[in-house]
Amino acid sequence: MQTLVGWHVEMEFQEEGDRTRAAAMVRLGDGTEIRGHGNAQRHRSDPEQLRVGEEISGARALMDIASQLLQKAHVEIDEASGKTSHPLR
């Protein structure tokens, strides 16, 4: 039997001078929302490329979410098995 599941991801960026901040949110199939944040700062000698700051801060926000998802899965494995599992990486 095949099951189709979808997650919804939202990403917003705020740019101030040489800094870019990203806020990401993923909504899981069970309605759980996980939020992550990431930052990037352009070096003063680098050319202004807003897209690069978005890519870096966005990637860091998604890495934050990925870490939280791994922790959530680890807790759920422990709860279902009644045992302490090895941490997921």
C-alpha positions in Angstrom: 0.0 0.0 0.0 1.4 3.4 -0.9 0.8 6.5 1.1 1.2 10.0 -0.1 2.2 12.6 2.4 3.0 16.3 1.9 4.8 18.9 4.0 4.3 22.6 3.6 7.4 24.8 3.9 7.3 28.6 4.3 10.4 30.8 4.2 10.7 34.6 4.8 13.8 36.8 4.6 14.7 40.1 6.2 17.6 42.1 4.8 19.3 44.9 6.6 22.5 46.3 5.2 25.0 43.4 5.0 22.9 41.0 7.1 20.2 38.6 6.0 17.9 36.7 8.3 15.7 33.8 7.4 12.7 32.3 9.2 11.4 29.0 8.0 8.4 26.9 9.0 7.5 23.4 8.0 4.0 22.1 8.7 3.9 18.3 9.0 1.0 16.0 8.0 -0.1 15.8 11.6 -0.4 19.6 11.9 2.8 20.0 13.9 4.7 23.2 13.0 8.5 23.4 13.3 10.3 26.7 13.0 13.9 27.4 12.2 16.1 30.5 11.9 19.3 31.3 10.0 21.6 34.3 9.5 24.1 35.4 7.0 26.4 38.4 6.9 28.2 39.6 3.8 31.9 40.5 4.2 32.5 44.2 3.5 34.8 43.3 0.6 32.2 41.0 -1.1 29.9 42.4 -3.8 26.3 42.9 -2.9 24.4 39.8 -3.9 21.1 39.6 -2.0 20.4 36.1 -3.4 23.5 34.7 -1.9 22.5 36.0 1.6 19.1 34.4 1.1 20.6 31.1 0.1 23.0 31.0 3.0 20.5 32.1 5.7 17.8 29.9 4.2 20.0 26.9 4.2 20.9 27.5 7.9 17.2 27.9 8.8 16.5 24.6 7.0 19.4 22.9 8.8 17.9 24.2 12.1 14.6 22.5 11.1 16.4 19.3 10.1 18.0 19.1 13.5 14.7 19.5 15.2 13.0 16.9 13.0 15.8 14.4 13.9 15.3 15.1 17.6 11.5 14.7 17.2 11.9 11.4 15.5 14.3 10.2 18.2 11.8 11.0 20.9 9.0 9.3 19.0 11.2 6.2 18.5 11.9 6.1 22.3 8.2 6.6 23.2 7.0 3.8 20.8 9.7 1.3 21.9 9.9 2.1 25.6 13.7 2.1 25.2 16.4 4.7 24.8 17.6 4.6 21.3 20.8 5.9 19.8 20.6 9.6 18.9 19.9 10.3 15.2 22.4 12.4 13.3 
